Amino acid sequence: MILDRLKQPDCAKGWLLDGFPRNYNQAKQLDEALAGAHLKLDYVIEIVLDREIAKNRIMGRRLCVNDNNHPNNVFIEAIKPTRIGSKIVCRICGGELKPGPTTRMKSPSTRGIPFITTPKKAPWPRSTTLRKKPRNPGPV
C-alpha cells in the first residue's frame, strides 16, 4: 500500500513518512520493499524525545467537545486549558473538554511508546544518511 502511494506522480520529487516505520521489523521490510521497487531512501531523521515529555504530551491531551481542532494539553503551557473554578475548559472557546483517546488507555510508561523507541542498528543502506535532531536544540 505504501509503495503504491510512493509511486504516484506527486511523490516523484520526494516524500516523507511520518511515524513509520515504528519498529525494526517494519524498517527492515520497508527497506526491502523500497529496494525491490527501485525507490531510494535518502535520509532518515530520528527525533530523540525524553520519555517523560512524550508521556505528558500523549496523556495530557484534551479534546474540546465543540471542535477537536482546538489543541489543549494540561502539560504544555502554551496550550494549557483555561481553569474556571475547579473545572478546566477549552482555552479557545470555553467548551467542555474530554480526555483524548490515548489518555483513556494505560499510561505509556506501562505499555511502551513504540514511536520513540529506536533500534540500535537500523537496516538502512550504507548510502542513507541518518540525521539526529539534538536533544536540547538552541533557539531557532
Secondary structure by P-SEA (a helix, b strand, c coil): caaaaaaccccccccccccccccaaaaaaaaaaaaaacccccbbbbbbbcaaaaaaaaaabbbbccccccccccccccbbbbbccccccccccccccccccccccccccccccccccccccccccccbbbbbcccccccc
